[in-house]
Amino acid sequence: MPYWRDTFSTGYRNPEDGELDVTGSQSSLIVSLLSAGTFFGALTAAPTADILGRRIGMVASTGVFTLGVVLQTIATSIPLFVAGRFWAGFGVGLISAIIPLYQSETAPKWIRGAVVGCYQLAITIGLLVAAIANNGTKDRNDTGSYRIPIAIQFVWAIIM
């Protein structure tokens, strides 16, 4: 996404094409903080679900995820974008661990495995939708090139 590279660049020029870009360490930070947030979210999911309950825990994790999406959507510099990545990851980690707990405790025994399996199918469909959204907006020359794919995540948060 050339527009994203121009917007978030700190002056570094990519030697391959001479265009403004983020450095390798900045790119690593942006990518890895989502995973770090997911890790810590998953670690805190069980206590959160025990203290708040399964349903309220899912609502709270959706709120944390929404905070992360908002921060990423409004970001015009790396620090805010990175903070958004962490909080979105934290929310994903929370909800990724709470939903299977809720499903296995509420689904009847005879369909429990199918319900939890459908959860994985929904994740895979979400990855497909994300790839389509990214591919559809990558050539835009405005903030929509990165804000549209990020903001689409709001749809799933609202549904939850």
Salt bridges, closest charged atoms under 4 A:
ASP17 OD2 - ARG5 NH2 2.88
ASP21 OD2 - ARG5 NE 3.51
ASP50 OD1 - ARG54 NH1 3.07
GLU105 OE2 - ARG54 NH2 2.82
ASP142 OD2 - ARG140 NH2 2.85
